[in-house]
Amino acid sequence: MVVCGDDGLAHRLATELRGVYREQVVLVVPPSRRTPPQPMAGRARAASAALFGRMVTAVNRGTGDSDDTLVPDERVMEASEPTEAVLADAGVDRAAALALVYDDDETNIRAALTARRLNPRLRLVLRLYNRRLGQHIEELLDQAAELAAGTTAGHRDGHGGHGGHGGHHGGHGADIATTVLSDADTTAPALVATALVGTSKVVDAEGLLLRAVERRPPRPGEVADPGLCTLALLSATSNDPAGAEGSEDSGDGPRLLPDAEAVAAATGRGAVVLEQVSYSGPPLPARRAGVMPFASLFSARLRWSLAGLVAAVVALAVALIVVTDDHPLHAIYITLLDLFAINDPAVDAPLGQQVLQLLSGLVGLLLLPVLLAAVLEALGTFRTASALRKPPRGLSGHVVLLGLGKIGTRVLTRLRELHIPVVCVEADPEARGMAVARRLRVPVVVGDVTQEGVLESAKIHRADALLALTSVDTTNLEAVLYARSVRPDLRAVLRLYDDDFAKAVYRTLRTAHPAALTRSRSVSHLAAPAFAGAMMGRQILGAIPVERRVLLFAAVVVDGHPQLEGRTVAEAFRPGAWRVLALDTAARGDTPGAEPPGSGLVWDLPDTYVLRAGDRVVLAATRRGLAELLGRRTRSPR
């Protein structure tokens, strides 16, 4: 496995492949002076690498859900860019998979084209923010690989545009596939769910929404409600009851995918249960540029003025009909002529008609300033339609979002799809998410969040939650601390990379503000399992954090997996490793008792249902469990 990147995701991904899947990894990173801080699990490897220069060999101990075991030798290369020479030195021509996770999309695309030329049968995993471009690049690279290898276009798996779900086992040849992922799309659902309900986690992929909810420990003598399915039992200590988000070793530690006996015996421990499995709200309808509702063009006072003038015209027309006994249409026509002062003077007309003509002229004089005000308001509305909105005065119960970069933009889009009021704060007027906020008509406060008065402008004192998602840990921490000084019970979610720093921040904030909810999330920590699964040729739907560990959701074809094929759902369940949750009825239409093809997923599978070779299932698994179930090959400890 070859991993190329310039930020923390590359180090996280390499750690995931080495420690969980026990793969031999070549890590290509920029020179050390520009290398970002690595996760704690990789700092010892980096220190060893520095002793040997540009390319080194180090031995690392795996970390994860089981006992530590030694993993194969690793290589660390330093290169400013992934040129053809660098990729050749990294062994791309002999590698099974290559991950390009640079922050720049163009760098990843250029390196992917080069790598595909060096090795047509290489499995590629690209990190791209542009979704549409990613789809085209995925099709292009797969087509080039199929032509070079003499295969057909039907070789690819067609689910959701992600290839390589078939994988290979026991050392068979690699399947040709290109997978395009975005760390922003992978982590946005979890960040949004944490901000909205505090203890809920969601996985969103291909229109599927999985929702997991933390439930507090039951009272003495009670048993935790398993809901539809119990995904995990949380840590339980006297100082850290069922919520040690910042700790991996708190109390007994979390227990992932427990069996029924463990759930029944888990008195005094909180649980993460599967409560909802379908999306409950449609996305906002798309607006056409330049088309606005009438109410947004004119103010309420102006609309009432226009309504009054229309009523006056109607009253004058009715009065004219009564006085002259004229036809209604002709009476309205004469009234409008008098209103615009283009009718002949009623010199020889009866007194009543003369009075009505004078009143119509007076109403016409009142109509002129109203029409002028309508024109000015409409021009002002169109002029400010492309400008950033300011938070309205009476706004409350909203979410304050700090940072409109890649992650913040995806989170903003997700919040608006759920119809959640949002106020954004961004220091850079040219940030990536400014155009999205303008299109969605979301209020934005432009300013440095560390400056006094910026959070107040975002109505932080009346907000329900704060999402600090800037790329600077200290900025996120300062914003949360200041917000807590304004409102101590504010729900806060901050993006922190370093695990030890996140642990210390979480515990301190929880101790200082016991009535408030605080969560720390690492984008690379949430995204790395999905990228690692794609390198192994698997479709990872998403990841749910359970304290400082991760539970993965994957789509798997039963064929070729003896742990699943021919077994019942109950027999295929391995506590602490994996559990079958749902059956994809779109994969095969002859499933007995299932919904018709294409109707979605069946979640209430009976324990006696026998998994067949053609079935495609959704399962929850630990990282080591997924590696054991779907690993390319078994490595013996050295």
C-alpha positions as CSV (number, residue, x, y, z in Angstrom):
1,M,0.0,0.0,0.0
2,V,1.3,3.4,-0.9
3,V,-0.1,6.6,0.8
4,C,0.8,10.0,-0.5
5,G,-0.4,13.2,1.3
6,D,0.6,16.5,2.9
7,D,-1.6,16.7,6.0
8,G,-2.8,14.7,9.0
9,L,-5.0,12.4,7.0
10,A,-2.0,10.7,5.3
11,H,-0.5,9.8,8.7
12,R,-3.9,8.7,10.0
13,L,-4.4,6.5,7.0
14,A,-1.0,4.9,7.1
15,T,-1.5,4.2,10.8
16,E,-4.9,2.6,10.0
17,L,-3.5,0.4,7.3
18,R,-0.5,-0.7,9.4
19,G,-2.1,-1.1,12.8
20,V,-5.6,-2.4,11.8
21,Y,-5.1,-4.2,8.5
22,R,-1.4,-5.0,9.1
23,E,-0.5,-4.0,5.6
24,Q,3.0,-3.0,4.3
25,V,2.8,0.7,3.7
26,V,5.0,3.2,1.9
27,L,4.2,6.7,3.2
28,V,5.2,9.6,1.0
29,V,5.1,13.0,2.7
30,P,6.6,16.5,2.2
31,P,10.0,17.2,3.8
32,S,9.9,17.3,7.6
33,R,10.0,21.1,7.8
34,R,6.6,21.2,6.2
35,T,5.1,18.0,7.6
36,P,2.1,18.7,9.9
37,P,2.0,17.2,13.4
38,Q,1.4,13.5,13.3
39,P,-1.0,11.6,15.5
40,M,0.4,10.3,18.8
41,A,0.5,6.7,17.4
42,G,2.9,7.8,14.7
43,R,5.3,10.1,16.5
44,A,7.6,7.3,17.5
45,R,7.8,6.1,13.9
46,A,8.6,9.7,12.8
47,A,11.4,9.9,15.4
48,S,12.9,6.7,14.1
49,A,12.5,7.8,10.5
50,A,14.5,11.0,11.2
51,L,17.5,8.9,12.2
52,F,17.8,7.3,8.8
53,G,17.3,10.3,6.5
54,R,15.1,10.6,3.4
55,M,14.0,6.9,3.3
56,V,13.9,4.8,6.4
57,T,12.7,1.5,7.7
58,A,10.9,1.2,11.0
59,V,9.1,-1.4,12.9
60,N,5.7,-0.4,14.4
61,R,3.4,-2.1,16.8
62,G,-0.3,-2.3,15.7
63,T,-2.9,-0.5,17.7
64,G,-6.6,-1.2,17.6
65,D,-9.2,-3.5,19.1
66,S,-7.0,-6.5,19.9
67,D,-3.6,-7.3,21.4
68,D,-0.6,-5.5,19.9
69,T,1.2,-7.4,17.2
70,L,4.2,-6.5,15.1
71,V,3.5,-5.4,11.6
72,P,5.7,-5.6,8.5
73,D,8.5,-3.2,7.7
74,E,7.4,0.3,6.5
75,R,9.0,2.9,4.4
76,V,8.7,6.7,4.8
77,M,9.7,8.8,1.9
78,E,10.0,12.6,1.8
79,A,9.1,14.3,-1.5
80,S,7.7,17.7,-2.2
81,E,5.4,16.5,-5.0
82,P,4.3,13.0,-6.2
83,T,6.2,13.0,-9.5
84,E,6.6,10.0,-11.7
85,A,10.1,9.4,-10.3
86,V,8.8,9.5,-6.7
87,L,5.9,7.2,-7.4
88,A,8.3,4.8,-9.1
89,D,10.6,4.8,-6.1
90,A,7.6,4.2,-3.8
91,G,6.9,1.0,-5.8
92,V,3.6,2.0,-7.4
93,D,4.3,-0.4,-10.3
94,R,4.2,-3.3,-7.7
95,A,1.7,-1.9,-5.2
96,A,-1.8,-3.2,-4.7
97,A,-3.3,0.2,-3.9
98,L,-2.4,3.9,-3.9
99,A,-4.1,6.6,-1.9
100,L,-3.6,10.2,-2.9
101,V,-4.9,12.4,-0.1
102,Y,-3.2,15.8,-0.8
103,D,-5.3,18.8,0.1
104,D,-5.1,20.1,-3.5
105,D,-7.4,18.3,-6.0
106,E,-5.2,19.1,-9.0
107,T,-2.2,17.4,-7.3
108,N,-4.2,14.2,-6.7
109,I,-5.5,14.1,-10.2
110,R,-2.1,14.6,-11.8
111,A,-0.5,11.9,-9.6
112,A,-3.5,9.5,-10.3
113,L,-3.0,9.8,-14.1
114,T,0.7,9.1,-13.7
115,A,0.1,6.2,-11.4
116,R,-2.5,4.6,-13.7
117,R,0.1,4.8,-16.5
118,L,2.7,3.1,-14.4
119,N,0.4,0.4,-13.1
120,P,-2.9,-0.2,-15.0
121,R,-4.1,-2.7,-12.4
122,L,-3.5,-0.4,-9.4
123,R,-6.4,0.3,-7.1
124,L,-6.6,4.1,-6.7
125,V,-8.2,6.0,-3.9
126,L,-8.4,9.8,-4.5
127,R,-9.3,12.6,-2.1
128,L,-11.3,15.2,-4.1
129,Y,-13.6,17.9,-2.9
130,N,-15.3,18.6,-6.2
131,R,-17.9,15.9,-6.5
132,R,-18.8,16.2,-10.2
133,L,-15.1,16.3,-11.2
134,G,-14.5,13.2,-9.0
135,Q,-17.2,11.2,-10.9
136,H,-15.7,12.1,-14.3
137,I,-12.1,11.3,-13.1
138,E,-13.3,8.0,-11.6
139,E,-14.9,6.9,-14.9
140,L,-11.9,8.1,-16.9
141,L,-9.3,6.2,-14.8
142,D,-11.4,3.0,-14.7
143,Q,-11.9,3.1,-18.4
144,A,-8.2,3.6,-19.0
145,A,-7.4,0.7,-16.7
146,E,-9.9,-1.7,-18.3
147,L,-8.6,-0.9,-21.8
148,A,-5.0,-1.4,-20.7
149,A,-5.8,-4.7,-19.0
150,G,-8.1,-5.9,-21.8
151,T,-11.2,-6.0,-19.5
152,T,-14.7,-4.8,-20.2
153,A,-16.5,-1.9,-18.7
154,G,-18.9,-4.2,-16.9
155,H,-16.1,-5.2,-14.5
156,R,-16.9,-2.3,-12.1
157,D,-19.4,-2.5,-9.3
158,G,-22.2,0.0,-10.0
159,H,-23.2,0.9,-6.4
160,G,-23.0,4.6,-5.8
161,G,-20.1,5.1,-8.2
162,H,-17.6,3.3,-5.9
163,G,-15.6,0.5,-7.4
164,G,-13.7,-2.4,-6.0
165,H,-16.3,-3.9,-3.7
166,G,-15.4,-7.4,-4.7
167,G,-11.8,-7.3,-3.4
168,H,-9.5,-10.2,-3.5
169,H,-8.5,-12.8,-0.9
170,G,-5.7,-15.1,-0.2
171,G,-3.2,-13.2,-2.3
172,H,-5.2,-13.1,-5.6
173,G,-4.6,-10.3,-8.1
174,A,-5.9,-6.9,-7.4
175,D,-9.2,-5.8,-8.9
176,I,-9.1,-2.6,-11.0
177,A,-11.0,0.2,-9.3
178,T,-10.9,3.9,-8.7
179,T,-12.7,5.3,-5.6
180,V,-13.1,9.1,-5.1
181,L,-13.8,10.1,-1.5
182,S,-14.0,13.4,0.3
183,D,-13.1,13.7,3.9
184,A,-15.6,16.6,4.2
185,D,-18.5,14.4,3.0
186,T,-17.4,11.5,5.3
187,T,-17.3,13.6,8.5
188,A,-20.0,16.2,8.0
189,P,-23.0,14.0,9.1
190,A,-21.2,13.1,12.4
191,L,-20.4,16.8,13.1
192,V,-23.9,17.9,12.3
193,A,-25.5,15.2,14.5
194,T,-23.2,16.1,17.4
195,A,-24.2,19.8,17.2
196,L,-27.9,19.1,17.0
197,V,-28.6,16.4,19.5
198,G,-25.2,16.2,21.3
199,T,-25.0,12.4,21.8
200,S,-26.3,11.2,18.4
201,K,-24.1,10.0,15.5
202,V,-25.2,9.4,11.9
203,V,-23.7,7.9,8.8
204,D,-25.0,9.3,5.5
205,A,-24.1,7.6,2.2
206,E,-26.0,7.2,-1.0
207,G,-29.2,8.7,0.5
208,L,-29.1,6.4,3.5
209,L,-29.2,7.8,7.0
210,L,-28.1,5.7,10.0
211,R,-28.7,7.2,13.4
212,A,-27.1,6.0,16.5
213,V,-28.1,7.4,19.9
214,E,-26.3,7.3,23.2
215,R,-28.6,6.3,26.1
216,R,-27.7,7.0,29.7
217,P,-27.1,4.2,32.2
218,P,-30.4,2.7,33.5
219,R,-31.3,2.9,37.1
220,P,-30.2,0.2,39.5
221,G,-32.1,-3.0,38.6
222,E,-33.0,-1.9,35.1
223,V,-31.5,-3.1,31.8
224,A,-30.5,-0.7,29.1
225,D,-33.1,-0.5,26.2
226,P,-31.4,-2.1,23.2
227,G,-33.6,-0.3,20.7
228,L,-33.5,-1.8,17.2
229,C,-29.9,-2.9,17.8
230,T,-27.3,-2.3,20.5
231,L,-24.1,-1.1,18.8
232,A,-21.9,-0.5,21.8
233,L,-21.7,-0.4,25.6
234,L,-20.1,2.8,26.9
235,S,-17.5,3.2,29.6
236,A,-18.7,3.4,33.1
237,T,-16.8,4.8,36.0
238,S,-17.7,6.9,39.0
239,N,-16.0,9.9,37.6
240,D,-16.8,9.3,33.9
241,P,-20.3,7.8,33.6
242,A,-21.0,6.7,30.1
243,G,-19.4,9.6,28.3
244,A,-15.7,9.6,28.3
245,E,-15.4,11.0,24.8
246,G,-11.9,12.1,25.4
247,S,-10.5,8.8,26.7
248,E,-9.8,5.4,25.2
249,D,-8.9,3.8,28.6
250,S,-11.6,5.2,30.8
251,G,-13.0,2.6,33.2
252,D,-13.5,-0.7,31.4
253,G,-13.5,1.1,28.0
254,P,-16.3,0.9,25.5
255,R,-17.5,-2.5,24.3
256,L,-18.4,-2.5,20.6
257,L,-21.0,-4.8,19.1
258,P,-21.9,-6.7,22.3
259,D,-24.2,-9.8,22.3
260,A,-27.5,-10.1,24.1
261,E,-26.0,-11.6,27.2
262,A,-23.5,-8.7,27.6
263,V,-26.3,-6.2,27.1
264,A,-28.5,-7.8,29.7
265,A,-25.6,-7.9,32.2
266,A,-24.6,-4.3,31.5
267,T,-26.4,-2.6,34.4
268,G,-24.9,0.8,35.1
269,R,-23.5,1.3,31.6
270,G,-24.8,3.5,28.9
271,A,-25.4,2.2,25.4
272,V,-25.2,3.3,21.8
273,V,-28.3,1.9,20.0
274,L,-29.6,2.1,16.5
275,E,-32.8,4.1,16.7
276,Q,-33.6,5.5,13.2
277,V,-32.5,4.3,9.8
278,S,-34.2,6.5,7.3
279,Y,-33.9,10.1,6.3
280,S,-36.8,12.2,7.7
281,G,-36.5,15.5,5.9
282,P,-36.2,16.3,2.2
283,P,-33.5,18.7,1.0
284,L,-34.4,22.3,0.4
285,P,-35.8,22.9,-3.1
286,A,-33.3,24.5,-5.5
287,R,-33.9,28.1,-6.3
288,R,-33.5,29.6,-9.7
289,A,-31.1,32.6,-9.7
290,G,-32.9,35.9,-9.8
291,V,-36.4,34.6,-9.0
292,M,-37.7,35.7,-5.6
293,P,-41.1,35.5,-3.9
294,F,-43.2,38.7,-3.8
295,A,-42.9,39.0,0.0
296,S,-39.1,39.2,-0.2
297,L,-39.2,42.1,-2.8
298,F,-41.4,44.5,-0.8
299,S,-41.7,45.3,2.9
300,A,-44.9,44.7,4.8
301,R,-45.6,48.4,5.2
302,L,-45.3,48.9,1.4
303,R,-47.6,46.0,0.8
304,W,-50.2,47.4,3.1
305,S,-50.0,50.7,1.3
306,L,-50.5,49.1,-2.1
307,A,-53.4,47.1,-0.8
308,G,-55.1,50.3,0.6
309,L,-54.7,52.1,-2.8
310,V,-56.2,49.2,-4.6
311,A,-59.2,49.2,-2.2
312,A,-59.6,52.9,-2.8
313,V,-59.7,52.4,-6.6
314,V,-62.3,49.7,-6.2
315,A,-64.4,51.9,-4.0
316,L,-64.3,54.8,-6.5
317,A,-65.2,52.5,-9.3
318,V,-68.2,51.2,-7.4
319,A,-69.3,54.7,-6.4
320,L,-69.1,55.7,-10.1
321,I,-71.3,52.8,-11.1
322,V,-73.9,53.9,-8.5
323,V,-73.8,57.6,-9.6
324,T,-73.8,57.1,-13.4
325,D,-75.5,53.7,-13.7
326,D,-72.6,52.8,-16.1
327,H,-71.3,49.4,-17.1
328,P,-68.8,48.1,-14.5
329,L,-65.9,47.7,-16.9
330,H,-66.5,51.2,-18.4
331,A,-66.7,52.6,-14.8
332,I,-63.4,51.0,-13.9
333,Y,-61.8,52.4,-17.1
334,I,-63.1,55.9,-16.4
335,T,-61.8,55.7,-12.8
336,L,-58.3,54.7,-13.9
337,L,-58.2,57.6,-16.4
338,D,-59.1,60.0,-13.6
339,L,-56.6,58.3,-11.4
340,F,-53.7,58.9,-13.9
341,A,-55.1,62.4,-14.7
342,I,-55.6,61.7,-18.4
343,N,-59.4,62.1,-18.6
344,D,-61.3,65.2,-19.7
345,P,-62.5,67.4,-16.9
346,A,-66.1,66.6,-16.0
347,V,-67.3,70.2,-16.3
348,D,-70.8,69.5,-17.5
349,A,-71.2,66.2,-15.6
350,P,-73.3,65.8,-12.5
351,L,-72.0,67.0,-9.1
352,G,-71.4,63.4,-7.9
353,Q,-69.3,62.5,-10.9
354,Q,-67.2,65.7,-10.5
355,V,-66.5,64.9,-6.8
356,L,-65.5,61.3,-7.8
357,Q,-63.1,62.7,-10.4
358,L,-61.5,64.9,-7.8
359,L,-61.1,62.0,-5.4
360,S,-59.6,59.9,-8.1
361,G,-57.0,62.6,-8.8
362,L,-56.1,62.7,-5.1
363,V,-55.7,59.0,-5.0
364,G,-53.5,59.2,-8.1
365,L,-51.2,61.8,-6.3
366,L,-50.9,59.3,-3.4
367,L,-50.0,56.5,-5.8
368,L,-46.9,58.2,-7.1
369,P,-44.8,58.0,-3.9
370,V,-45.9,54.4,-3.3
371,L,-44.8,53.4,-6.8
372,L,-41.5,55.1,-6.3
373,A,-40.9,53.4,-3.0
374,A,-41.8,50.0,-4.6
375,V,-39.2,50.6,-7.3
376,L,-36.5,51.6,-4.9
377,E,-37.2,48.6,-2.6
378,A,-37.2,46.2,-5.5
379,L,-33.8,47.5,-6.7
380,G,-32.4,47.3,-3.2
381,T,-33.6,43.7,-2.8
382,F,-32.0,42.6,-6.1
383,R,-28.8,44.5,-5.2
384,T,-28.5,42.8,-1.8
385,A,-29.7,39.4,-3.1
386,S,-26.1,38.6,-4.0
387,A,-24.7,40.1,-0.8
388,L,-24.3,38.3,2.5
389,R,-27.2,38.4,4.9
390,K,-26.9,39.6,8.4
391,P,-28.4,37.8,11.4
392,P,-32.0,38.9,12.0
393,R,-32.8,40.7,15.2
394,G,-35.1,38.1,16.8
395,L,-33.0,35.0,15.8
396,S,-32.7,32.3,18.5
397,G,-32.3,28.5,18.8
398,H,-29.8,28.5,15.9
399,V,-26.4,26.9,15.3
400,V,-23.3,29.1,15.1
401,L,-20.8,27.7,12.5
402,L,-17.2,28.9,12.7
403,G,-15.2,28.4,9.5
404,L,-16.4,28.0,5.9
405,G,-13.6,25.9,4.5
406,K,-14.1,22.4,3.1
407,I,-15.5,20.9,6.2
408,G,-17.5,23.9,7.2
409,T,-19.1,24.2,3.7
410,R,-20.3,20.6,3.8
411,V,-21.6,20.9,7.3
412,L,-23.5,24.1,6.3
413,T,-25.1,22.3,3.4
414,R,-26.2,19.5,5.6
415,L,-27.7,21.8,8.2
416,R,-29.7,23.6,5.6
417,E,-31.0,20.3,4.2
418,L,-32.3,19.5,7.7
419,H,-33.9,23.0,7.9
420,I,-31.8,24.1,10.8
421,P,-31.2,27.8,11.2
422,V,-27.5,28.7,10.9
423,V,-25.3,31.7,11.4
424,C,-21.8,31.5,9.9
425,V,-18.7,33.3,11.0
426,E,-15.7,33.5,8.6
427,A,-12.7,35.8,8.6
428,D,-11.9,35.4,4.9
429,P,-14.4,37.1,2.6
430,E,-13.1,34.9,-0.3
431,A,-13.5,31.6,1.6
432,R,-14.7,28.5,-0.2
433,G,-18.1,28.5,1.5
434,M,-19.0,32.1,1.0
435,A,-20.7,31.4,-2.3
436,V,-22.7,28.5,-0.8
437,A,-23.8,30.7,2.1
438,R,-24.9,33.4,-0.3
439,R,-26.8,30.9,-2.5
440,L,-28.6,29.4,0.5
441,R,-29.3,32.9,2.0
442,V,-27.6,32.0,5.3
443,P,-26.5,34.9,7.5
444,V,-22.8,35.4,7.7
445,V,-20.7,37.5,10.0
446,V,-17.4,38.4,8.4
447,G,-14.7,38.8,11.0
448,D,-12.1,37.2,13.2
449,V,-13.8,35.1,15.8
450,T,-11.1,35.9,18.3
451,Q,-12.0,39.6,18.1
452,E,-14.4,41.0,20.6
453,G,-18.0,41.4,19.3
454,V,-17.9,38.9,16.5
455,L,-19.6,36.1,18.3
456,E,-22.1,38.6,19.8
457,S,-23.0,39.6,16.2
458,A,-23.8,36.0,15.5
459,K,-26.2,36.0,18.4
460,I,-24.2,33.4,20.4
461,H,-26.1,34.3,23.6
462,R,-29.3,32.9,22.0
463,A,-27.8,30.0,20.1
464,D,-28.4,26.3,20.8
465,A,-25.0,25.0,19.6
466,L,-21.6,26.1,18.5
467,L,-19.6,24.3,15.8
468,A,-15.9,25.4,15.7
469,L,-14.5,23.9,12.5
470,T,-11.7,26.2,11.6
471,S,-8.3,24.6,10.7
472,V,-6.6,26.1,13.7
473,D,-7.0,24.3,17.0
474,T,-6.3,27.3,19.2
475,T,-8.8,29.4,17.4
476,N,-11.5,26.7,17.9
477,L,-10.6,26.4,21.6
478,E,-10.6,30.2,22.1
479,A,-14.0,30.5,20.5
480,V,-15.5,27.8,22.6
481,L,-14.1,29.2,25.8
482,Y,-15.4,32.7,25.0
483,A,-18.8,31.3,24.1
484,R,-19.0,29.4,27.3
485,S,-18.2,32.6,29.2
486,V,-21.2,34.2,27.5
487,R,-23.5,31.2,27.8
488,P,-22.3,28.4,30.2
489,D,-24.8,25.8,29.0
490,L,-24.1,26.2,25.3
491,R,-23.6,22.9,23.4
492,A,-20.1,23.1,21.8
493,V,-18.4,20.9,19.2
494,L,-14.8,21.8,18.4
495,R,-12.5,20.4,15.8
496,L,-9.2,19.3,17.3
497,Y,-6.5,17.1,15.7
498,D,-4.1,16.1,18.5
499,D,-5.6,13.3,20.7
500,D,-3.9,14.3,23.9
501,F,-4.9,17.9,23.4
502,A,-8.5,16.9,22.7
503,K,-8.5,14.7,25.7
504,A,-7.3,17.5,28.0
505,V,-9.6,20.1,26.6
506,Y,-12.6,17.8,26.8
507,R,-12.1,16.9,30.4
508,T,-11.4,20.4,31.5
509,L,-14.4,21.9,29.8
510,R,-16.6,19.1,31.1
511,T,-15.4,19.7,34.7
512,A,-15.7,23.5,34.4
513,H,-19.2,23.3,32.8
514,P,-20.9,20.1,34.0
515,A,-24.3,21.2,32.7
516,A,-23.1,21.8,29.2
517,L,-22.2,19.3,26.4
518,T,-18.8,19.4,24.9
519,R,-17.5,17.2,22.1
520,S,-14.1,17.1,20.4
521,R,-13.9,15.7,16.9
522,S,-10.9,15.0,14.6
523,V,-11.7,15.1,10.8
524,S,-8.8,12.8,9.9
525,H,-9.7,10.4,12.7
526,L,-13.3,10.0,11.3
527,A,-12.3,9.9,7.6
528,A,-9.3,7.5,7.8
529,P,-11.3,4.3,8.2
530,A,-13.3,5.1,5.0
531,F,-10.2,5.7,3.0
532,A,-8.5,2.6,4.4
533,G,-11.5,0.5,3.5
534,A,-11.5,1.9,0.0
535,M,-7.9,0.9,-0.4
536,M,-8.8,-2.6,0.6
537,G,-11.5,-2.5,-2.1
538,R,-14.5,-2.1,0.2
539,Q,-17.3,0.3,0.3
540,I,-17.3,2.0,3.7
541,L,-20.6,3.8,4.2
542,G,-19.3,5.8,7.1
543,A,-18.0,5.8,10.7
544,I,-19.6,6.5,14.0
545,P,-17.3,7.6,16.9
546,V,-17.8,5.7,20.2
547,E,-15.9,7.6,22.7
548,R,-12.3,7.6,21.2
549,R,-12.9,4.5,19.1
550,V,-14.7,4.1,15.8
551,L,-17.5,1.8,14.6
552,L,-17.6,1.3,10.8
553,F,-20.5,0.6,8.5
554,A,-19.7,-1.2,5.3
555,A,-21.6,-2.7,2.3
556,V,-20.4,-6.2,1.6
557,V,-21.2,-8.9,-1.0
558,V,-21.6,-12.2,0.8
559,D,-19.9,-14.2,-2.0
560,G,-16.4,-15.3,-1.0
561,H,-16.7,-14.7,2.7
562,P,-17.0,-18.1,4.5
563,Q,-17.8,-16.2,7.8
564,L,-21.1,-15.0,6.1
565,E,-22.0,-17.3,3.2
566,G,-24.4,-20.1,4.0
567,R,-24.8,-19.0,7.6
568,T,-27.9,-17.5,9.3
569,V,-27.8,-13.9,10.5
570,A,-27.4,-15.1,14.1
571,E,-24.6,-17.5,13.2
572,A,-22.8,-14.7,11.2
573,F,-22.8,-12.4,14.2
574,R,-19.5,-12.3,15.9
575,P,-19.6,-10.1,19.1
576,G,-17.0,-7.5,19.3
577,A,-16.1,-7.9,15.6
578,W,-19.0,-7.5,13.1
579,R,-22.8,-7.8,12.9
580,V,-25.1,-7.9,9.9
581,L,-27.7,-5.1,10.1
582,A,-29.6,-5.0,6.8
583,L,-30.0,-6.7,3.4
584,D,-29.8,-4.7,0.2
585,T,-32.8,-5.8,-1.9
586,A,-31.6,-3.9,-4.9
587,A,-28.7,-6.3,-5.3
588,R,-31.0,-9.2,-6.0
589,G,-34.7,-9.2,-6.6
590,D,-35.6,-12.8,-5.6
591,T,-35.1,-12.5,-1.8
592,P,-38.0,-14.2,-0.1
593,G,-40.2,-11.9,1.9
594,A,-38.1,-8.9,0.9
595,E,-39.3,-5.7,-0.8
596,P,-39.2,-5.5,-4.6
597,P,-35.8,-4.7,-6.3
598,G,-34.6,-1.1,-5.9
599,S,-36.8,-0.4,-2.9
600,G,-33.9,-0.1,-0.5
601,L,-32.7,-1.9,2.6
602,V,-34.5,-4.5,4.8
603,W,-33.6,-3.9,8.4
604,D,-35.8,-6.3,10.3
605,L,-34.0,-9.4,9.0
606,P,-34.9,-12.6,11.0
607,D,-32.1,-14.3,12.8
608,T,-32.9,-17.5,10.8
609,Y,-32.4,-15.9,7.4
610,V,-29.6,-17.7,5.5
611,L,-27.1,-15.4,3.8
612,R,-26.6,-16.4,0.2
613,A,-23.7,-15.8,-2.2
614,G,-25.5,-13.1,-4.2
615,D,-26.7,-11.1,-1.2
616,R,-25.3,-7.7,-0.4
617,V,-25.5,-6.7,3.2
618,V,-24.8,-3.7,5.4
619,L,-22.9,-4.6,8.5
620,A,-21.4,-2.8,11.5
621,A,-17.9,-3.8,12.4
622,T,-14.9,-2.7,14.4
623,R,-11.8,-1.8,12.5
624,R,-10.0,-5.0,13.3
625,G,-13.2,-7.0,12.7
626,L,-13.6,-5.5,9.3
627,A,-9.9,-6.1,8.6
628,E,-10.3,-9.8,9.5
629,L,-13.5,-10.2,7.5
630,L,-12.4,-8.4,4.4
631,G,-8.6,-8.4,4.6
632,R,-6.6,-9.1,1.5
633,R,-4.4,-11.7,3.2
634,T,-3.5,-13.0,6.6
635,R,-0.1,-11.8,8.0
636,S,1.6,-13.7,10.7
637,P,3.3,-11.8,13.6
638,R,7.0,-11.3,13.1
